[in-house]
Amino acid sequence: MSRQEELNRLINNIASDLEGFMGASVVDVETGMSLASVSRINDFDLDVASAYNSEMVKAKLKTIRALNLQVNLVDMLLTLEISSTLYASLTLSCSSMWLSVAITATWPSCAPPLRVALLNWDRIGS
């Protein structure tokens, strides 16, 4: 199986396992380019979101290096509230790429989607 097929399968597995799935994208850390993405929202461009969100991931990695921490960035959670609906973006990182998963959720329900995404992400590796 090619790397592209593997990434597409990863995203499709997450999409089928997560209630409230809106979209997901695997992104190259250096360039911010989407390597694979799926969106269930017609007017939401995941490639644009990935490019801008990659700046947040890069900033966190830069902070880790500046502090000379010997740690890995594992995940980040960004939650937005629009018209009393929560939208959570779960970002999981490895050395060369990161995964962003967007869901609609209530706060207590964010932990199970993070676990589903982590289990699938761990199968890919870096």
N, C-alpha and C positions, 0 to 999 in steps of 0.2 A: 504494500500500500504506500502511495506517495505521501510526502509530508502534507501537501495540500489536502488530500483526501482525509488524512488523519485529523487535521484541524477542522475541516468541515464536519466530520463525524462527531468530534468533540462538541462543537456548538449545537449540532442537531440533538445530541444526547442530553445536553443541558436544557435545551428548549423543550424537549418532551418530558423531562423530569421536574421542571419547575412550574408551579402554579403562579400565574401573574407574570410570566416571561414576556418581556417587551423586545429584547434584542440582546445580542452578544457579539463581541468582536475580539479577535486575537490580533495583537498589535506588536510590531517591531519596536523595541525599546529605543534604538538609536534614531530611526527615521520618523516614527509616529505613524507609519503606514499600516493600514489594515491588511493583514495577511489572509483573513477570512472573517466574514461577518454575516449575520442573519438579523433582520428586523421584521417585527410584526406590525410596525407602525409605518404607514405609507409616507408621511411627510417628515420622518425623522431620519436624517442622514448619519448613520453610524460612522462612516468614514470621516466626516467632519468632526463629530464628537470625539472620536478616537484621537485624531490629530491634536485637538486642544487638550484633551485629558492626558495625553502623553506628557505634556508639559508639567502636570501635577506629579506624575510618576517620576519624571526626570529630576524635579526639584527635591523630592523625598530622597532619591538615590544620591543626589549631590549633597544633601544635608548629612546623610549617613557617612559619606566619604569625608566631608569637612570635619566631622566630629571624630573621625578615625575609629568608627565603631566596627567591630568585627561581627556584623549581623547581616542577615538577608532580609530584604523587604518581602513580607509574606502576603499581606493584604491591606487594603484601604477600603473604607466605607464612606460613601458620600450620599447623603439623603436629602432630597429636595421635596418641599411640600408645595403642590400646586392645586388650588381649589380643594383643600382638605384631603387630598390623596397623596400618599407618600410614594416617591419614586426612589428606589435605592439602586445605586451603582456599586457593585462589588468588584474591586480590582484585585486580581491575584497576579503576583509577579514571579518571574524566574530570571535567569541571567540574560537571555536574549529577547524575550517577548513577555507580554502581559496580556491578561484576559480581563475584559470588562463585561459584566453581565448586568443588564438593567431589568428591574422588576417593579411591578406595582405591589405594594405590601403595607401592612400595618406593622408598627415597630416590632412587636414580639415575634412576628413571623419572618423577620430577616435572618435569623440564625439558621433555620433549615435550608433556605436557598444557598447560603454561604457554604454549608456543609456539602450540598449536592455539587456546587461548582468546584469546591476543593477536591472532592473525590474524583471528579472527571479530569480536573487539571493535573492532579498527581499522576494520572495515567499517561499524560503527554510528556512531562519532563521538559528539560531545556534543550 
